[in-house]
Amino acid sequence: MTKFKNVFLLAAMAVSAGFVGCNKEDEGESADGGSKADGSFEIKVTVNTTDITTADSVIFELTKEVNGNVTYVQLAKGTYIEGVLTITLPATVDDKYLSSEPPPEGVTVSGDDPNGKGFNTKGILPIYAYKNGERVGRFGYGDETVEASFLYVYGSGSSGTMKGPSTENGRHYLFDITMKKGWNMLFNYYDDTETHTYHITTTEPSGRNLKWYFNSYNE
């Protein structure tokens, strides 16, 4: 399996397990923010939770593995004050934190030279809250079956698509991604019907009540 496939397949698989033991998560308001003219991505949203009202800092982190050693790279720093989460993802990311691999087998990539370079977010928004130098939880967007993550795309082109089915270790995946240069929000969910398919899409699923929430690490 290539690194590029890991970006998406691990994201999808995390949906089925990512909410285990998360019934303490409090719902928040709908997502707000989006891409700005300079290519950055702004998030400013109220998160209703009784677990935390203010954090010392909020950090968007990338997990990077080099020669078997895992490190955490800070890509953006924001605030969480009196229930309001504010953070802006950078317009550009250093090449050393990016990777480019072929798409999963059976999936077609097309468009204006979309060089997909993805962070292995494993199906979650890696936005962590810190207090007294320690992680105390993370912020996310979704519901009991849908979880959002981010894909970063760059290259000479400005848009493209990644579509089609793929099968890996007996699991079925369906990609329906319309990429733009910069930050893209992905929605990952499992279709527990006859198809038993993991969906990875840039289209927010309809009929869902997706919310921002905070998942506390304190039991």
N, C-alpha and C positions, 0 to 999 in steps of 0.2 A: 504494500500500500504506500502511496507516495505521501509526502508531507502535505501536498495540496489537498489530497483526499481527506487527510486527517482534519483539516480545518473545518470541513463540512460534516463528515460522517461522525466525528466525535461530538460535534454540536448537536446533531440529530439524536444520537444515542443518549446524550445527557438529559434530553427532555423526559425520557421514561423514568429516569432515576433522580433527576435534579430536584424534585419536589418531595422526596421521601423525607419525612420528619420536618417538613416546613409549614406545618399547620399553624405555627405561631406568627407567620408573616402577616402583617397588617396591610390592608389594601390602601392604595393611594389614589390620587387623581390621574386622569388620562395624561398621556405623554404631551409635552410641550417642547418646542424648540425645533432645530433642524439645521440644514446646511446654510452657511453664510456665504457672502460673495467672495470672500478670500479663500474658501475651501475648507474652513474649519467647521465644526459641528457643535452647536450650542445646545445644552440641556439646562432648562430652568423649570422646575416643577415642584409642587407641594407634595410631600409624602406624609400621609397620615399614619403615624405609628406611635405607640405608647412606650416603645423600647428605648428611643433616643430622641432628644429634641435638638441637640447641638453636638457637632463633632469638632475636634481640633482641626481636622483636615479631611478632605475627600480626595482620593487618588485613583486615577484610571491607570491600571497596571497591566503590563504584558508579561506573561510567563515565557521566558526564553531558556531553551536548553542547549547547552554547548558542551560537547564531549561528556555527556552524562550529568553535567552539573546544571541545576536549575537556578536561575536568577530571576529577580523581579525588576522590570524596567518601568520607571515612572514616565508616562507619556503626557499626563495632564494632572493638574492639581486644582481643586475647587473648594467649595464651602458647603456646609449644611448647618444653617442657622435658623433656629425657631421653626423647624419643619420644612424649610425651603432648600432644595438641592440645586446648586448651580455649578456647572463645570463646562468647559469648552475644550473639545478635542482638537489637537493641532491640525493646521492645514497640510503640513507635510510631516513625514516620518522618515528617519534616517534609514537608508538602504540596508544597513547591517541588521535591522530588526525585521526585514521582510524576506519572503521566499517566493519563488515562482516554480510551480510544478505542473505537469499535465493534469487536466480535469479527470474525474473518475470515469472509468470505462462505461461507455454508453451515453455519456453526457456530451452535448455539443456546445461549444463556445463560439459565439459569432458576434459581429458588430465592428465597431470602429477601433480595432486593435486593443481589445480589453485585456491588458495584462493583469490577471487576478493575482494579487499578493495579499494573502490573508493571515490574520492573527489567529492562533489556535486558542479561541476563547472558550472552547468546550461547552458551548451552549449557554453561556451566561454573560451578562454585562460585567466586566471586571472593574466595577466601581466600588471601592472599599472605603469604609469609614474608619478613622483612626482616633483613638483617645489615649493620651498619655503614652504615645509611641507604639501602641498595640492595635492590631486590627480588632474591631468590635463587631463587624458585620459587613454586609454588602447590600447595595441597591440593585434592583432588577426591575424588569418590565415584562408582564405576562399575566397568566392565570394558572389554574391547576394543570392545564395541559399544554399551554403555549409558553415558550420562553424566547426572549429576544437576545440577539448577539450582534456583534459588529464585524463587518468585512471592510478592509481598506483596499482600494483599487488604485493603481497608478500606471502610467505609461504614456505613450504619445497620443493615444485615443482618449475619447471623453465618455464613451458609453459602450455597452455590449450586453449580451445575454448568456446565460448558462442554463440550458434546459435539457430535460430528458430523464429517463429512469436509470438506476444503477443498482446492482446487487453486490453485497459484500458480506461474506460469512453467513449466508442465509437470510440476511436482512435486506429489505427492499426500500429503496430511496427514490424520491421524486424531486428533481431540481426544477425550480421555476424562478430563476433569478434574473432580474434586469438590473445590471450594474451601471453605475455612473462613476466617474473619476472622483476619488475621495472616499468619504465615509458612507457606508450603506448599512442600513439596519436590516438584519435577517430575522425571520420568524421561523422557529423550529417547533414542529409538533408531530405527534404520532397519531395516525388514523387507525383507531382500534375497531376496524370493521373487517369485512372479508378480505380487503386488500392488505391489511396490516403493513401500512407504508409509513415511513418517516418522511415528512415533508420539510424541505428547506426552500424558503421563498422570500422575496422582498415585498410581497403583497400582504398586508395585515389581514389575517383571517376575519371574515365577516361573522356577525352573530356572536361575537365574543365580547366580554367585558374586561378588556385588558387594562391593567393598572400598574402604576409604579408602587413598589413595596420595599420594605426594609427587612432583611433576614438577619436577626441578631445571632451572634455566635455564643452568647451567654445563655446557658440553660436556665 
